[in-house]
Structure formats: structure tokens, C-alpha cells
Amino acid sequence: MLRVPSFIYPQPSRVLALLLSPNIQWATNTWTTLSEAVLGYALAVLLGIAVAVMIHMSRVMKSVLEPLVLAAQVMPKVAFVPILFLWLGLNFLPRVLTVFLVCFFPVVIDTTTGLGMADRDMLDLVRSFSSSRLVQLRKVSFPSALPSIFSGLKISMTLALLGAIVAEFISSNQGLGYLIYSSQTQLNTTLALASASILVLLGFLLYGAIVLVERIVVPWRVDRG
């Protein structure tokens, strides 16, 4: 029978035992990664939607902001992360900004696309009442863009944990990414798999939270399947 070394493929029981072990501060490390991901994601959502609205509302802002958004996307983020640490120090903020950079582009693009797909007849109806651009946005464009916005939110949420882990690989002394990086130097595959399993669970929970909010805010999209 083929015997695979435990440092290559540990038994699932060993991974489970490590997850239950008090020797690893799982709660602290999980909270560190989760807080980085959630804060960076929230910042990307707030600024991303705001930038998309400005692009939609003003041609001048569109000409100014679109190249900056594109530059933020095509920039090799993994190469840029160490520069953030050099500029801002080896602390929490650069890790949050790494998540922000990873999540920002899908939010802007999907929101901009959704705002531009508003029903023209509805817009004409609202304009017939001499409504301002802001009223048109609030009454027609933004509600009709919600399905597209949530598509961007879900895509970004799947990237948030990735951004946090990449930042922790580069510089951190806590977090699930730090544990995975440490396990490489120790040839501790059990620790790496245990940390990765928590990341998978966090990913499902965070994605499920966005889906739940979507079901509440955009029930007509869910009803149509």
C-alpha cells in the first residue's frame, strides 16, 4: 500500500484535531483576516458605488475617473503591495488597502453598467415631470441597477479574502495567511490545510451574507430566478 508522508498529505483527523487544538489562536487569527477583508471590502463598496455614480452623472467626471479606475485594475497589485507597506508601515492599514484595491474594480464596473441600462421609457416619464438628474438616479437608474450592483458585490466578496491573504503573506504576524506562510517554512501541511479550511468556510459565509442581502433588497430578481 502506498504510504504518503504526513507532511505532504496529513490525515483529515489530524487536521480536525489541530483545528480543535488550543495551541493555535484560531479565533484571533481568524478575526484578523476577517476584519481586514470586511473593512477593505466595505471601503471598496462605498467608494466604488460613489465613483460609478459620478461617472454616470457627469461626462467630465467620466473622462477623469475612468482612466484612474482602469489604471487601478491593470496595476499588478501583488507587486504594488510591498510599496504600500513601505509607504504606510508594517501595520493593519496596508492590508486593508490591499483588499480595497482587489475589490474596487468589479464594484465600479458592474455599478456603472447597471446605471447605464435603466429603462429609457421610465426615464422619459420621470423627465416629463421636470425631474432633476438626482431624482432620475434615485427613482429609476439606481433601483434598476441593483441586480448589476449585487453581481459586482458578489464578485468582489470572493476576492476580499484573497486580498487579505496576499497582504498577510507579505507582512504580518497574525492572521490565517500568516499561519499558511509560516506552515511553509515549517513543512507543516496540517497547519496549512487547517487554515485553508477556515478560509473556505469564511468565504461561504461572507458570500452567503451578500446573497441574503440581495434576496431582501432585490426580491424581484430572485423570484425570476
FIROKOL-909081 format. One record per residue: residue in one letter; x, y, z of N, C-alpha, C, O in turn. Coordinates in steps of 0.02 Angstrom, whole numbers, plus 50000, padded with zeros to 5 digits. Atoms other than C-alpha are relative to their C-alpha. Example, Ala and Ser with C-alpha at 12.3 -4.5 7.8 and 13.67 -1.06 7.14 Angstrom:
a500454994150000506154977550390500455006050000500975005950033;s499584994149997506844994750357499615005550037499865011050045;
***
This chain:
m500424994050000500005000050000500445006350000500945006750036;l499604994050007500655017149952499935004350063499385006050084;r500004995949939501155027350105500235007049982500815008149964;v499844993150014501095046050079500235003350065499875002950115;p499754996749939502155055950205499495005050026499155008449988;s500504995749969501095065750328500135007449985499665011449985;f499884992950015501985082050285499775001949930499745007849914;i500284998650066501315080250107499244999850002498915004449977;y500735000749995499555074050143499824997250068499784991150076;p500175002349933499085073250327499294997050001498884998849959;q500665003049993497585062950381499505005550020499665010050059;p500514995049980495955072950395499895000450075499745005750102;s500094999949927495845067750577500525004550033500385007650084;r499484995749973497485076750610499845007449989499965011750031;v500204993150014496835092550526499455002150048499465007750075;l500554998549954495245091750630500265000950071500045005450107;a499734999549932496235088850789500375006750010500335009750063;l499644993649995497315104150752499505005850004499625010750039;l500514994749997495755114650721499705000750070499505006150090;l500295000049932495145109750894500535001250054500375001650113;s499464999349952496835112250975500035007150028499965011949991;p499934993349969497035126751100500705002949989500825008750008;n499324997550010498865128351048500045005349946500515009349944;i500034995050053498385138750897499445004950016498885002950032;q500504994949985497475155050925499555001249938499615006249903;w500414999850061496185151550791499545006150000499475009449948;a500474994449999494945164850848500345006649984500095010649945;t499644993750012496235178750850500235000649927500145005849896;n499764999850069496985174150682499435000549950499505003949899;t500584999650044495285171750601499715007050001499545009849948;w500274993249995494675188450666500455005049964500195009749932;t499544995550034496235197150600499875000049925499795005349894;t500115000650072495965190650423499305002449981499215005949931;l500704998050015494075193250430499925007650003499595010549960;s500074992749994494225211250489500345003649943500085008649918;e499674997050058495475215350352499574999549938499485004349900;a500415001250059494355207650220499365004250000499185007249950;v500644996449997492735215650280500105007549995499725010949960;l499884992850003493455233050306500225002249930499975007249904;g499794998450068494335233150138499434999449951499375003549905;y500585001050044492775226450054499505005750008499245008349959;a500484994649988491645239350136500245006549970499845010249941;l499714993950031492815253350081499934999849925499775004849893;a500065000750073492815246549903499285001049977499155004049925;v500714999350018490915245649900499785007350004499475009849957;l500214993149991490645263249967500315004549946499965008349913;l499674995750049491945271649856499854997849928499795001949883;g500145002550067491595260349707499325002349974499275004449917;i500664997650020489745264649703500005007549990499695010049943;a499974992750007490115283049730500345002049935500105006549900;v499644998450063491365283349586499574998249940499565002049891;a500445002050056490145274049473499445005149989499285006749932;v500534994950006488775286649511500285006449968499955009449926;m499704994050030489955301149470500144999049926500045003649886;i499885001550071490455292749307499355000349961499345002849904;h500655000150034488625290349263499705006949994499375008549944;m500344993549997488085307949310500365005549961500045010349940;s499624994450030489475318349231500504997449948500894992949962;r499525001950052490425316749068500705002250018501194998850001;v499344997649979491835327049141500314995150050500894993250044;m499765004749951491985315349290500164993349968500634989849988;k499875006350036491885300549172500695000249966501074995449970;s499364999450035493365306849071500595000150048501144998050031;v499474999749951494365309749230500084993450038500644991050047;l499985005749954493905294449334500104993349964500444988949991;e499945006550034493795280449204500734997949989500894992150002;p499305002150006495665280749164500324998150066500744993550069;l499725001649935496075280649350499754993250024500134989350053;v500285006649980494915265849382500344994449960500514989249988;l499675005050041495675256449236500734999050022500974993350024;a499315000549977497435260349298500044996050065500514992150075;a500015003749937496975253649470499904992549988500144988450027;q500125007150014496395237349389500594996749966500784991149985;v499455003250038497835234149268500655000050039501114996350022;m499404999849958499125238449401500114993150032499654990350060;p499865006549968499985222249460499995000850076500485003050106;k500114998649928499305222549638500504996450045500724999250095;v499535003749958500445209149707500675003650003501005003750055;a499374996350002501945219449652499945006650037500445009250062;f500104993549969501175235349723499934999550076500065004450112;v500135000849928500755228349896500625001750042500555005350092;p499414998149959502565229349962500125007550003500375010050053;i499924992850000502585247649911499535003250051499715008050085;l500464997549949501045250550019500294999450070500235003950111;f499695001049934501965243250167500585004850011500695007150067;l499454995249994503465254350131499735007050015500025010750054;w500284993449991502365269750123499655000850068499725005950101;l500464999449943501185265950267500234996250063499934996850116;g499755003749942502195254550380499734992950003499264991249968;l500205007149994502025236350431499444999550051499544997350107;n500574999949955500295237950506499374997749964499394994949910;f500645002450023498455234650479499765003549937499465000449894;l500264995950055498095248750355500194997549930499754997049888;p499835002450068499095242250204499634993649981499484992549923;r500365006150015498225225450219499275001549981499004998349936;v500684998050018496515233750216499995003249930499535001949891;l499974996850066497035244250065500124994949945499904995949888;t499905005350049497615228549976499334996849981499194995749923;v500675002750013495865221249995499595005049959499235003149913;f500364994850036495145237749936500185000149926499745000349883;l499784999950070496195237649777499754994049961499584994649902;v500235006150034495685219849736499255000249987499024997849935;c500735000150004493825222949765499705005949962499125005749941;f500274993750024493635240449694499734999649929499175001949915;f500174999850071493575237349506499334996649983498934999549948;p500655003050017492125224749496499405004050023498895004249989;v500554996049975491035236049602499875005949953499305007349935;v500084994250044491355251249491499724997949933499245001049908;i500215002050068491145242049326499284997549999498894999649956;d500685002750001489555232549371499495005350018498945005449991;t500464994649983488765247849452499915004749941499355006749925;t500044995650058489185258849302499584996849945499165000149914;t500395003550051488485245749184499264999950017498845001249974;g500695000249979486895243949284499665006849995499085007249973;l500294993350004486605262749294499865002049928499395005749914;g500104998450070486775263949106499474995949965499324997149906;m500505004450031485455250549075499295001450024498844997250017;a500674998249976483975259649152499515000349942499695002049885;d500535000050051482335258349057499905007149973499755011750012;r500054993450030482255272948935499305002950006499215008950015;d500684997549994480365274148941499865002750070499535007850078;m500094997649931480405275749130500375006650010500115011150043;l499634993849994481745289049118499635005849966499605011349992;d500384994850036480715298648989499395002250040499225008150042;l500584998449959479205297549103500195004550058499845009450073;v499784995949944480165304549251500225006949976500085011950010;r499794993550028480925318249142499405004349982499435010449986;s500604996250020479175323149085499715004150058499335008850048;f500214996249940478865329049264500545005150021500535007650077;s499454995149988480405340449251500424998050060500625002250100;s499605002449944481355329649374500745001149988500965001049930;s499294998950006483175333049409500374993449987500084988049992;r499605005950011484585321049367500054995750063500064989650060;l499965003649937484695316549550499374996050013499414990350038;v500635003649992482855311749556499974994149952499744988749970;q499995005550048483055301449398500454994350024500284988450016;l499555005149973484515292449480499674996250056499704990150059;r500295003149940483565289249641499394995949983499274990650013;k500635003350014481915284249563500044994549948499674989649950;v499985004750056482445274749407500674996449993500714990349998;s499365003050019484285271949371500284995550055500484989850041;f499705004049947484885265949541499594993750016499884988350022;p500385006249988483425253949577500084994849945500134988849959;s499935004850055483585246249404500704997149996500804991749968;a499315002450002485465244549428500164995150057500694992050057;l499855004149942485315234649590500214992849983500694990450013;p499755006850017485445217249509500725000049977501114995649996;s499314999650024487035222549420500475001850057501034999250061;i499584998049943487705230749578500154993950044500714992950065;f499895005949958487455214749677500444994849966500794991049999;s499535004450035488355204949542500715002150015501144997950028;g499344997549984489855216149571500184998850073500754997250089;l499875001249929489675214449759500194992850013500644991450053;k499855007149989489695195549749500694998249971501064994350002;i499345001250029491205195249634500545002750047501044999450060;s499504996949956492145207149749500074996250065500624995650092;m499965003749937491705197049903500434993749992500784991850039;t499585005950011492525181649827500745001849997501174997650007;l499304997850005494115192149805500265002950065500875003650074;a499804996549939494135200349977500484995950042501004998450064;l499565004349960494885185650071500674998949965501194998549997;l499385000850038496145183249932500475005950011501075005050022;g499594994149988496745201149953500305000150069500885001950078;a499745000149931496905199150141500564994950007501064996350041;i499495005249994497905183050123500655002149966501195001049992;v499404997750036499095190449994500385005150042500995004850047;a499674995049959499435205250108500334996850061500884998950081;e499705003449942499745193650257500614995949980501064995050021;f499405003550024500955183450153500605004650000501165002650016;i499454995350008501995199050127500245002750067500845003050080;s499794997349935501985206350302499434999450050498925002850045;s500485000749947501015200550454500284995450053500714991250039;n499835004749947501235192050621499384996850030499404993750083;q500645003049980499415186750635499584998949938499725001749885;g500465001250055498025180350525500094993149970500604989849981;l499985006650031497635164650427500534999749946500854994549936;g499474999850050498795170050287500684999350032501124996050005;y499375000749963500195171750413500124992850021500674990250017;l499935007049981499855154150476500194995649941500604991149947;i499845003950060499895147150300500725001249979501084996549962;y499314998350018501515156250262500504996750049501024994150029;s499575003149949502275150050425500044992549991500564989450001;s500015007350008501745132250388500474997849943500724992249944;q499545001750056502775132750226500714999250026501064994650007;t499315000349975504385136250319500104994250049500664991850058;q499965005549952503975122750447499824993249970499844988150004;l500255006150034503375109850318499424997150039499364991050046;n500585002049960501785109350421499385000449957499005005249960;t500585000150045500475104450293499354999850039498845002350015;t500605000449959499235100750431499755007050018499155008450014;l500194993149983499255118950486499745003749940499275007649945;a500214996650061499105125050307499294997949980498875002149963;l500665002550018497595113950272499465002250050498905003850030;a500474997749949496765118550436499825007449989499245009349993;s500124992950012496975137150399499595001049936499145005149934;a500364999450063496365134850220499274997950008498835000949977;s500695002249990494815125650280499595005550033499005006350018;i500364994349969494355140550390499875005449948499345008549948;l500094995050053494615152050241499424998149954499025002449935;v500565002350042493425141550136499335001250035498865003650005;l500614998949962492115142250273499835007550003499255009349995;l500124992749999492325161150290499745002449932499295006649928;g500214998050067492145162950101499274998449988498905002549961;f500705001950008490495153350101499545004550041499015006650018;l500424995949956489825163350248499935007249974499385010049974;l500024993150025490285180350175499605000549935499215005149926;y500385000050062489615176050003499264998950014498835002249984;g500705001249982488025169250081499675006150030499085007350020;a500284993949971487805185450178499795004949945499275008149950;i500184995550056487835195450015499384997449963498955001349944;v500595002950034486595183449934499375001250041498845002750013;l500574998849956485445185250085499775007349995499175008649990;v500184992950007485505204250074499685001249932499205005149927;e500294999250067485155203049887499284997549999498855000749968;r500695002749999483605192349920499525004950034498945005250017;i500424995249965482965205850038499915006449960499365009149955;v500014993650035483415221149933499734999449929499395003949905;v500205000950070483095214149758499584993649994499794988949960;p500385006350001481715201049783499754998249931499664992249916;w500275001650066481075202649604500514996249958500314992249915;r499505003750038482735196349535500014992750021500074988349978;v500015006849975482675180949646499394996349976499424990449958;d500625003250021480865177549600500024997849927499714992849908;r499945001750071481305177549415500514994649987500574992049932;g499505005250006482725165149451500605002249962501074998449953;
***
